[in-house]
């Protein structure tokens, strides 16, 4: 029953993903290999746990399709949980593991993962909104 409830919650949360993608900010890719603009999204969502946040990350990555980087954040048990996703065409130049590490460091935490999806945890909830706002700049300055 808990799994079913969790699944229903994730389905409900996934309904906001298209709106999040519509709010994407376009930045210039700093790495010459992509030679294109990157769509960047960063949003705070209400996930119940890290698994739900990862599911939302997968949905975001699928919705972005290409030239996209996304960061989703949720406060779970008074801590910041982050999921960073990168579309397949950008994983070599802009790996999610390194990006989420930069963001987590700003929030007093750490993290890492694979080039297409990475997670992090951090303690400083007070800086979350500022870091989400700054994420497009972090992506555009990434080397």
C-alpha positions, 0 to 999 in steps of 0.5 A: 500500500505504501508503494502504491501511495508513493507511486501516486504521489510521484505521478502527481509531482511529475505533472509539474515537470512540463511547467518546470521545463517551460521556465528554462533559462538558456545559457551559452555552453562554455565548453567548445565541444557542444558549441550550442546553447544549454537550457537550464532549469532549477526548481524546488519540488515537494518530494517525500524522499530521495527515491521520489526526487530521483524519479522526478529527475528522470522525468525532467531529463526525459522532458528536456530531451537534449541540450538540457541541464536540470536541478531539482531540490527538496527539503527532506527531514530538515536537510536539502536533497538535490538531484542534478540531471544532464541530457545525453548529449551534454554528459561529457562536457557538463557531467551531473556529478561535478555540477551537483558537487559544486551546488552542494558545496555552496550549501555545506554538503557534498554529493556526486554520481553519474554523468547523466544523474547525480544526487547530493545532500546538504545542511544549509536550507537557508541558501537553497533559493539563492543557489537555485537562482544562481544555477544557470550561472554555475552551468554557464561558467562550468569548465 
